[in-house]
Amino acid sequence: EHGEEEEGHHHCHHDVGELTAAAESGDAGAMFHLAQHLEAGDGGVEADPEAAFGLYTRAAEQEFPPAQLFLGRCYEHGIGVEAGPHQAIKFYRQAAVDELPVAMGMLGWCYENGIGVPIDLSQAVKWYLKGAELEDSGCQAQLAECLELGRGVERNLSEALRWYKEAEKQGMDVSDGMARVKNSLRECPSPQTAMHEGGGPASLWLLPEARRAGGVSARGR
């Protein structure tokens, strides 16, 4: 579904020697997968974040969307390079424009939280919607939360519930959000325009730990 990106964290399926040879010959996919070994320090290689960053960069220069995504992540979190949120969003945007749904979620997250750009909730919703329509469960969950809270979009509990259900179909745990919305729908005669009381849930699916646990990695980051 996500093409090469689907294989993102399944390092063990690749022979490092073959990857190295292919990467040296200029194969962007091989560069990307070898970079993941080097970042994680698995597959029989020592961890070398700087080398991983270099390979992500070379693959991204070939407009390989998964490498663009991970290069953005390197810049966001300072992996193998000094952290630079403006560079991070540049590469997230490239991958999102190249139709990588996970990158659409990352770009939306940056707009929602002001990472490398001023906070712009309408742009966040725009990118979450694009990714949600391409069946990315993380984008669906984030879009549902925005609709639930009226963040960057008119509050619409019925639509929020629909997108939470779509995310749940793909194995994402959105039970808390669904329970909140169902309770609100029972209590509120006009769910589309009702004001939300209190703060929203922590949007954890895009944090590295949550990505590994069940967000992006569950889709094969």
Rosetta silent file (secondary structure, phi, psi, omega in degrees, C-alpha in Angstrom):
SEQUENCE: EHGEEEEGHHHCHHDVGELTAAAESGDAGAMFHLAQHLEAGDGGVEADPEAAFGLYTRAAEQEFPPAQLFLGRCYEHGIGVEAGPHQAIKFYRQAAVDELPVAMGMLGWCYENGIGVPIDLSQAVKWYLKGAELEDSGCQAQLAECLELGRGVERNLSEALRWYKEAEKQGMDVSDGMARVKNSLRECPSPQTAMHEGGGPASLWLLPEARRAGGVSARGR
SCORE:     score description
SCORE:     0.000 S_00000001
   1 L     0.000  -40.385  176.464    0.000    0.000    0.000 S_00000001
   2 L  -102.757   15.270  177.419    2.848    2.364    0.762 S_00000001
   3 H    62.942 -135.012 -178.829    5.197    0.708   -1.721 S_00000001
   4 H   -58.524  -33.315 -177.725    8.809    0.710   -0.629 S_00000001
   5 H   -61.747  -28.126 -179.503    7.858    2.617    2.510 S_00000001
   6 H   -56.884  -29.928 -173.538    5.836   -0.366    3.674 S_00000001
   7 H   -89.158    4.289 -168.124    9.075   -2.253    4.273 S_00000001
   8 L   -40.779  -50.820 -172.300   10.609    0.561    6.320 S_00000001
   9 L  -112.212   25.709  176.962   11.381   -1.206    9.583 S_00000001
  10 L  -103.539   61.031 -173.771   11.677   -4.803    8.463 S_00000001
  11 H   -56.476  -36.708 -168.128   15.466   -4.695    8.361 S_00000001
  12 H   -64.278  -14.391 -178.131   15.924   -8.408    8.874 S_00000001
  13 H   -84.099   -0.193 -176.169   14.588   -9.219    5.404 S_00000001
  14 L  -117.230  135.920  174.760   17.551   -7.545    3.718 S_00000001
  15 L   -81.949  121.987 -174.134   21.080   -8.859    3.305 S_00000001
  16 H   -62.281  -38.231  179.102   23.402   -6.023    4.338 S_00000001
  17 H   -61.539  -44.820  178.489   26.098   -7.044    1.864 S_00000001
  18 H   -65.816  -40.823  178.374   23.671   -6.956   -1.032 S_00000001
  19 H   -61.331  -43.015 -178.586   22.197   -3.678    0.191 S_00000001
  20 H   -61.831  -44.592  179.645   25.644   -2.121    0.430 S_00000001
  21 H   -62.714  -43.995 -179.459   26.524   -3.150   -3.116 S_00000001
  22 H   -66.789  -38.392  179.274   23.215   -1.888   -4.453 S_00000001
  23 H   -64.632  -41.277  179.462   23.530    1.366   -2.500 S_00000001
  24 H   -64.941  -25.491  178.016   27.016    1.947   -3.880 S_00000001
  25 L   -84.257   -3.053  174.954   25.602    1.500   -7.373 S_00000001
  26 L   101.091   12.401 -179.059   23.113    4.293   -6.678 S_00000001
  27 L   -77.063  116.705 -174.836   19.940    2.358   -5.842 S_00000001
  28 H   -64.778  -40.154  179.545   17.762    4.690   -3.725 S_00000001
  29 H   -63.201  -40.761  178.517   15.753    1.895   -2.136 S_00000001
  30 H   -66.115  -40.859  176.653   18.935    0.100   -1.082 S_00000001
  31 H   -57.989  -43.987 -178.109   20.344    3.335    0.340 S_00000001
  32 H   -61.998  -49.190 -176.969   17.172    3.796    2.358 S_00000001
  33 H   -69.250  -37.111  176.406   17.133    0.294    3.827 S_00000001
  34 H   -64.630  -38.844  177.102   20.866    0.327    4.531 S_00000001
  35 H   -59.551  -37.499  179.318   20.396    3.663    6.290 S_00000001
  36 H   -66.179  -39.564  174.319   17.799    2.063    8.533 S_00000001
  37 H   -59.869  -45.703 -177.106   20.266   -0.660    9.530 S_00000001
  38 H   -67.110  -35.743  178.041   22.883    1.975   10.284 S_00000001
  39 H   -67.113  -42.546 -175.443   20.458    4.087   12.274 S_00000001
  40 H   -85.351  -20.898 -175.611   19.262    1.148   14.370 S_00000001
  41 L    70.444   40.499  178.027   22.590   -0.676   14.614 S_00000001
  42 L  -125.090 -175.345 -179.510   21.105   -3.991   13.530 S_00000001
  43 L    68.096   20.079  178.131   21.596   -6.439   10.688 S_00000001
  44 L    87.011   12.039  177.141   25.211   -6.989   11.681 S_00000001
  45 L  -119.379  151.622  176.271   26.288   -3.355   11.411 S_00000001
  46 L   -74.673  146.611  176.826   27.287   -0.887   14.099 S_00000001
  47 L   -62.813  131.157  179.933   24.969    2.034   14.718 S_00000001
  48 L  -147.497   82.411 -175.752   26.172    5.044   12.737 S_00000001
  49 H   -58.857  -34.706 -179.431   23.542    7.816   12.680 S_00000001
  50 H   -65.783  -41.864  177.907   25.766   10.140   10.624 S_00000001
  51 H   -66.502  -38.714  177.368   26.209    7.519    7.911 S_00000001
  52 H   -60.948  -45.585  178.304   22.486    6.803    8.004 S_00000001
  53 H   -57.817  -42.884  179.549   21.758   10.500    7.567 S_00000001
  54 H   -61.063  -41.547 -179.895   24.099   10.622    4.581 S_00000001
  55 H   -70.870  -39.790  174.754   22.339    7.710    2.897 S_00000001
  56 H   -58.455  -40.974 -179.428   18.880    9.135    3.592 S_00000001
  57 H   -62.661  -46.463 -179.084   20.094   12.376    2.009 S_00000001
  58 H   -63.721  -40.152  179.134   21.393   10.657   -1.126 S_00000001
  59 H   -69.584  -36.856  178.707   18.203    8.644   -1.527 S_00000001
  60 H   -65.728  -33.171  177.532   16.067   11.736   -0.939 S_00000001
  61 H   -63.435  -22.133  175.121   17.983   13.528   -3.678 S_00000001
  62 L   -90.548   12.587  178.313   16.584   10.859   -6.002 S_00000001
  63 L    59.436   42.571  176.325   13.087   11.861   -4.852 S_00000001
  64 L   -91.277  107.265 -169.368   12.540    8.585   -2.984 S_00000001
  65 H   -55.525  -42.578  178.782    9.604    9.453   -0.684 S_00000001
  66 H   -60.658  -35.214  178.095   10.434    7.147    2.265 S_00000001
  67 H   -69.418  -37.238  175.552   13.926    8.644    2.375 S_00000001
  68 H   -59.986  -43.596  179.372   12.445   12.145    2.277 S_00000001
  69 H   -60.612  -48.561 -176.306   10.247   11.188    5.223 S_00000001
  70 H   -73.576  -28.182  174.331   13.108    9.772    7.276 S_00000001
  71 H   -66.087  -41.171  174.270   15.405   12.648    6.379 S_00000001
  72 H   -58.923  -41.834  179.021   12.751   14.971    7.778 S_00000001
  73 H   -63.381  -40.094  177.099   12.648   12.819   10.895 S_00000001
  74 H   -59.063  -45.254 -179.653   16.454   13.077   11.240 S_00000001
  75 H   -68.721  -35.309 -179.791   16.208   16.851   11.117 S_00000001
  76 H   -66.361  -41.603 -171.410   13.267   16.940   13.523 S_00000001
  77 H  -106.794    2.122  178.953   14.943   14.766   16.156 S_00000001
  78 L    68.738   45.188 -179.851   18.627   15.482   15.511 S_00000001
  79 L   -97.727  105.514  178.857   19.549   12.000   14.267 S_00000001
  80 L    76.885    3.631 -178.319   22.979   12.137   12.647 S_00000001
  81 L  -159.309  156.952  176.138   22.641   15.883   12.120 S_00000001
  82 L   -65.013  135.232 -178.376   21.932   18.963   14.185 S_00000001
  83 L   -58.272  138.051  179.822   18.181   19.289   14.708 S_00000001
  84 L  -151.806   94.833 -174.928   16.563   21.737   12.323 S_00000001
  85 H   -60.823  -30.059  178.922   12.768   21.951   12.283 S_00000001
  86 H   -67.881  -38.340  175.286   12.692   24.110    9.155 S_00000001
  87 H   -68.669  -38.300  179.841   14.606   21.439    7.263 S_00000001
  88 H   -56.555  -49.872 -175.764   12.389   18.751    8.780 S_00000001
  89 H   -69.416  -28.702  176.170    9.216   20.251    7.425 S_00000001
  90 H   -58.614  -46.461 -176.653   10.853   20.800    4.027 S_00000001
  91 H   -79.257  -32.869  172.692   11.425   17.080    3.616 S_00000001
  92 H   -59.877  -41.452 -178.993    8.115   16.058    5.171 S_00000001
  93 H   -64.426  -42.397  179.099    6.451   18.304    2.617 S_00000001
  94 H   -58.258  -46.007 -179.203    8.393   16.735   -0.265 S_00000001
  95 H   -67.248  -36.103  179.240    7.319   13.246    0.813 S_00000001
  96 H   -67.750  -42.794  178.323    3.722   14.380    1.341 S_00000001
  97 H   -64.247  -29.862  176.690    3.557   15.995   -2.096 S_00000001
  98 L   -82.734   16.089  170.487    4.914   12.703   -3.458 S_00000001
  99 L    71.611   31.027  173.878    1.768   11.054   -2.033 S_00000001
 100 L   -92.927  109.514 -172.086    3.275    9.292    0.997 S_00000001
 101 H   -59.781  -37.986  179.568    0.374    9.222    3.485 S_00000001
 102 H   -60.505  -38.572  179.183    2.538    8.881    6.596 S_00000001
 103 H   -66.664  -31.706  176.009    4.370   12.051    5.562 S_00000001
 104 H   -62.218  -39.442  176.838    1.032   13.823    5.236 S_00000001
 105 H   -65.791  -40.800  179.202    0.427   13.012    8.880 S_00000001
 106 H   -65.134  -40.714  179.740    3.869   14.286    9.862 S_00000001
 107 H   -66.020  -41.806  175.847    3.325   17.501    7.932 S_00000001
 108 H   -60.464  -41.084  178.853   -0.069   17.957    9.559 S_00000001
 109 H   -61.030  -41.674  178.911    1.519   17.369   12.956 S_00000001
 110 H   -62.635  -43.432  178.510    4.094   20.078   12.264 S_00000001
 111 H   -66.971  -36.672 -178.470    1.364   22.552   11.333 S_00000001
 112 H   -69.285  -31.325 -172.204   -0.728   21.596   14.355 S_00000001
 113 H  -113.910    4.245  176.725    2.166   22.015   16.769 S_00000001
 114 L    69.512   39.077  178.446    4.252   24.745   15.164 S_00000001
 115 L   -94.461  103.948  178.583    7.284   22.593   14.304 S_00000001
 116 L    81.916   -7.389  178.811    9.290   24.511   11.710 S_00000001
 117 L  -146.389  158.875  171.231    6.268   26.620   10.762 S_00000001
 118 L   -63.255  149.170  177.257    3.788   28.851   12.558 S_00000001
 119 L   -57.991  129.951  179.014    0.802   26.926   13.930 S_00000001
 120 L  -145.149   93.590 -172.845   -1.826   26.643   11.206 S_00000001
 121 H   -67.427  -31.392  179.174   -4.664   24.334   12.204 S_00000001
 122 H   -67.724  -36.688  175.429   -6.459   24.566    8.870 S_00000001
 123 H   -67.799  -37.758  177.307   -3.300   23.354    7.101 S_00000001
 124 H   -58.747  -47.556 -179.650   -2.981   20.571    9.663 S_00000001
 125 H   -63.316  -39.764  179.185   -6.520   19.414    8.919 S_00000001
 126 H   -55.833  -47.171 -177.191   -5.895   19.652    5.186 S_00000001
 127 H   -75.690  -35.365  174.342   -2.973   17.240    5.375 S_00000001
 128 H   -60.440  -41.738 -179.230   -4.639   14.913    7.868 S_00000001
 129 H   -63.937  -43.701  178.599   -7.608   14.681    5.507 S_00000001
 130 H   -58.006  -46.684 -179.989   -5.394   13.885    2.530 S_00000001
 131 H   -68.531  -37.002  179.357   -3.689   11.095    4.455 S_00000001
 132 H   -63.280  -40.572  179.833   -6.955    9.836    5.925 S_00000001
 133 H   -67.834  -22.032  175.190   -8.479    9.523    2.472 S_00000001
 134 L   -93.707   15.556  170.890   -5.452    7.434    1.484 S_00000001
 135 L    69.659   30.595  171.290   -6.278    5.125    4.406 S_00000001
 136 L   -84.657  121.338 -172.845   -3.461    6.071    6.772 S_00000001
 137 H   -66.402  -34.865  178.293   -4.744    5.160   10.215 S_00000001
 138 H   -64.719  -43.129  176.860   -2.708    7.808   12.018 S_00000001
 139 H   -63.341  -39.353  178.838   -4.089   10.557    9.803 S_00000001
 140 H   -61.713  -42.882 -179.923   -7.586    9.200   10.328 S_00000001
 141 H   -66.614  -41.211  179.388   -7.155    9.329   14.108 S_00000001
 142 H   -67.095  -40.173  178.098   -5.717   12.849   14.013 S_00000001
 143 H   -63.337  -42.658  178.848   -8.481   14.064   11.708 S_00000001
 144 H   -59.726  -41.578 -179.863  -11.083   12.533   14.004 S_00000001
 145 H   -64.576  -41.553  178.155   -9.561   14.338   16.969 S_00000001
 146 H   -62.214  -42.589  178.400   -9.605   17.665   15.097 S_00000001
 147 H   -66.580  -36.249  178.849  -13.263   17.136   14.182 S_00000001
 148 H   -64.439  -41.404 -173.260  -14.041   16.146   17.763 S_00000001
 149 H   -96.622   -8.656 -174.765  -12.442   19.275   19.205 S_00000001
 150 L    69.233   38.666  179.782  -13.163   21.714   16.407 S_00000001
 151 L   -95.735  105.856  177.883   -9.449   22.266   15.812 S_00000001
 152 L    78.642    3.296 -177.497   -8.909   23.860   12.405 S_00000001
 153 L  -158.512  154.235  177.441  -12.304   22.696   11.221 S_00000001
 154 L   -61.697  135.152 -178.467  -15.919   23.081   12.268 S_00000001
 155 L   -61.260  131.612 -178.938  -16.704   20.684   15.081 S_00000001
 156 L  -149.687   97.369 -174.537  -18.563   17.645   13.766 S_00000001
 157 H   -68.497  -33.808  179.011  -18.945   14.716   16.140 S_00000001
 158 H   -63.793  -43.975  177.720  -20.617   12.458   13.590 S_00000001
 159 H   -68.562  -36.681  177.020  -17.695   12.850   11.200 S_00000001
 160 H   -59.143  -45.563 -179.732  -15.257   12.463   14.088 S_00000001
 161 H   -63.370  -38.617  179.635  -16.860    9.155   14.987 S_00000001
 162 H   -61.285  -44.321 -177.601  -16.713    8.012   11.354 S_00000001
 163 H   -74.392  -33.474  173.431  -12.983    8.657   11.123 S_00000001
 164 H   -59.971  -40.973  179.827  -12.286    7.098   14.512 S_00000001
 165 H   -64.229  -39.270  178.253  -14.063    3.989   13.229 S_00000001
 166 H   -62.893  -42.275  178.552  -11.950    3.983   10.071 S_00000001
 167 H   -64.726  -39.851 -179.533   -8.781    4.161   12.170 S_00000001
 168 H   -64.028  -36.851  178.882  -10.043    1.391   14.434 S_00000001
 169 H   -57.193  -29.324 -177.169  -10.672   -0.878   11.433 S_00000001
 170 L   -95.489   11.197  172.909   -6.954   -0.740   10.740 S_00000001
 171 L    94.941    5.363  178.704   -6.000   -1.732   14.249 S_00000001
 172 L   -81.965  137.193  179.020   -5.386    1.650   15.841 S_00000001
 173 L   -82.119  100.915  178.697   -6.517    1.957   19.456 S_00000001
 174 L  -121.162   26.214 -173.575   -8.880    4.926   19.400 S_00000001
 175 H   -60.800  -37.853 -179.856  -11.263    3.593   22.027 S_00000001
 176 H   -63.636  -46.428  179.376  -10.923    6.653   24.267 S_00000001
 177 H   -62.888  -42.486  179.366  -11.765    9.048   21.463 S_00000001
 178 H   -63.260  -40.731 -179.886  -14.693    6.951   20.305 S_00000001
 179 H   -64.619  -41.720  178.547  -16.064    6.765   23.847 S_00000001
 180 H   -61.674  -46.061 -177.257  -15.811   10.536   24.266 S_00000001
 181 H   -65.438  -43.031  179.781  -17.569   11.207   20.978 S_00000001
 182 H   -62.285  -40.686  176.789  -20.344    8.703   21.668 S_00000001
 183 H   -63.005  -42.821 -179.653  -20.935   10.270   25.076 S_00000001
 184 H   -65.030  -38.365  179.442  -21.030   13.732   23.532 S_00000001
 185 H   -64.814  -36.138  178.648  -23.457   12.602   20.849 S_00000001
 186 H   -69.249  -35.881 -173.622  -25.787   11.232   23.512 S_00000001
 187 H   -87.000  -21.625 -167.113  -25.604   14.439   25.550 S_00000001
 188 L  -110.481  120.950 -179.439  -25.620   17.024   22.785 S_00000001
 189 L   -70.696  -22.075 -179.491  -28.697   17.850   20.688 S_00000001
 190 L  -132.342   80.105 -171.630  -26.569   19.592   18.035 S_00000001
 191 L   -62.905  -27.428 -176.654  -23.263   17.719   17.783 S_00000001
 192 L   -68.621  -32.616 -173.190  -21.974   19.705   14.820 S_00000001
 193 L  -112.013   -1.993 -177.515  -21.997   23.038   16.642 S_00000001
 194 L   -63.801  144.799  177.828  -21.599   22.050   20.286 S_00000001
 195 L   -85.256  143.864  179.958  -18.646   23.530   22.109 S_00000001
 196 L   -87.671  135.826  177.601  -16.097   21.180   23.574 S_00000001
 197 L   -99.777  129.236  175.148  -15.438   21.356   27.291 S_00000001
 198 L    86.016  177.797 -176.259  -11.910   20.791   28.506 S_00000001
 199 L   -84.699  163.614 -179.858   -8.727   19.816   26.715 S_00000001
 200 L   -88.396  175.104  179.997   -8.256   17.205   24.080 S_00000001
 201 L   -72.854  157.203  175.012   -6.294   13.985   24.302 S_00000001
 202 L   -68.709  130.634 -179.524   -2.556   13.893   23.854 S_00000001
 203 L   -88.102   84.299 -169.573   -1.775   13.238   20.210 S_00000001
 204 L   -92.638  -10.624 -169.337    0.858   10.630   20.829 S_00000001
 205 L   -65.029  -22.033 -177.799    0.758    8.558   17.658 S_00000001
 206 L   -91.436   -8.189  177.666    3.368   10.708   15.929 S_00000001
 207 L   -71.693  149.274 -174.327    5.903   10.610   18.738 S_00000001
 208 H   -52.875  -43.075 -177.948    8.758    8.198   18.049 S_00000001
 209 H   -64.163  -42.278 -178.791    7.809    5.785   20.821 S_00000001
 210 H   -71.082  -34.139  177.602    4.197    5.648   19.717 S_00000001
 211 H   -60.922  -44.728 -179.585    5.186    5.306   16.080 S_00000001
 212 H   -67.252  -34.565 -173.688    7.261    2.264   16.944 S_00000001
 213 H   -76.344  -37.539 -175.028    4.584    0.859   19.199 S_00000001
 214 L  -170.098    2.945  179.959    1.577    1.099   16.962 S_00000001
 215 L   -93.034 -102.185 -177.324    1.368    4.118   14.708 S_00000001
 216 L   -61.278  -40.867 -175.342    3.551    4.354   11.670 S_00000001
 217 H   -66.246  -27.970  178.779    5.452    1.170   12.434 S_00000001
 218 H   -67.857  -23.311  176.828    2.245   -0.835   12.539 S_00000001
 219 H   -94.165    4.347 -179.464    1.760    0.192    8.928 S_00000001
 220 L    84.972   58.376 -171.605    5.382   -0.750    8.217 S_00000001
 221 L   -49.947    0.000    0.000    7.109    2.577    8.686 S_00000001
